[in-house]
Amino acid sequence: MIAQRKKDIMMSEKNITSMIRELEERRRKAMLLADTKTLEALFDEALIYIHSTGTRDTRATYLAKLESGAMRYETITLEVTEITIRERFAILAGRMTATVRTANGKIAIASRYEAIWHQSADSWRVMAIQGFTPAPDHQKS
């Protein structure tokens, strides 16, 4: 019985991991297309997005920047390197490369990021995203 329970949990984690990867791909495509409706559905109302530059956005301010064109992703790749599942949370680590156009010009981004997804009553939503640039001696790990 215990072995079956462990197998069920592992299968469930595998399914959740696969789903989180799919949701991250939906998020990437929506960012590239400035699809604020899709992003609004993926983002928790309390989302905090800290960019690798240190800029902090809420769901409302991030979506407003995309909708107004103040921030436009010209290219973006998200490489998920790790997902840890704990109860109703998925903690994701990855790498992001992007070209972003802002009022200050074009910015090339090569950063790491972590995202926290949580399972709400009706779906999985991202609550927090933190971008950061690793120290030079940790660039390859």
Secondary structure, 3 states (H helix, E strand, C coil): CHHHHHHHHHHHHHHHHHHHHHHHHHHHHHHHHCCHHHHHHHEEEEEEEECCCCCEEEHHHHHHHHHHCCEEEEEEEEEEEEEEEECCEEEEEEEEEEEEEECCEEEEEEEEEEEEEEECCCCEEEEEEEEECCCHHHCCC
